[in-house]
Amino acid sequence: MRQIALPLSAASDSPPRIVVGNANAGVLDALMEPGQWPFHTAILTGPPRSGKSLLARWFTESGLGDAVDNAETWDEDALFHRWNRAQESGRPLLIVANRPRGTGEGCWQVSLPDLASRLGAALDLEIGEPDDAMLIALMEVHAEMRGLVLDHSATQYLVGRCERSHVGVERLVAAIDRLSLERKQAPTMAIWRDALIETKGGATKED
């Protein structure tokens, strides 16, 4: 598992570094080589809270290219203009969307035919779900942000029981922090269990 301190001028509530693991290593490798993108354009999607916006901010602040975040909320003519500008200038354009493109329910449905065809030719990048090693590293980053101590025994206990997603880990650490503050004590197994029940909505595995 590797973690990269990146040149971010980010808000104080942003992670201090990006965890690179099974879910995003291929994405990061592709972002580092934008000269290989077809038509200078890539589209990044992934689960909620998986670091899409953080990667886009790193991409722009590292001077690798420009980025459009929450692309599905943009006016399609404006987005088409940004695509054209990338072709004219040769400067790579990273388009970040919270939903995959398509025609099904919940997909990002592009109605402007010219834009749809251009986006169809872009490089598709997708962040996946984290494995155990990445879940542990994410727990450690979110705990660090909150000044919370989660030692090895805590992360080993939690990783096999938590919701296996980026947003699930973030909610779990937030619940542990809140319960610890409410009870005015350092996190204990009782707090870990209660946080797991709260965030998963049910009983946890036995030890």
Buried (B, 14 or more C-beta within 10 A) or exposed (E): BEBEEBEBEBEEEBBEBBBBBBBBBEBBEBBEEBEEBEBBBBBBBBBEBBBBBBBBBBBBBEEBBBBBBEBBEBEBEEBBEBBBEBEEEEEBBBBBBBEBBEEEEEEBEBEBEEBBEBBEEBBEBBBBBBBBEBBBBBBBBBBBBBEBEBEEEBBEBBBEBBBBBBEBBBBBBBBBBBBBEEEEEEBBEEBBBBBBBBBBEEEBEEE
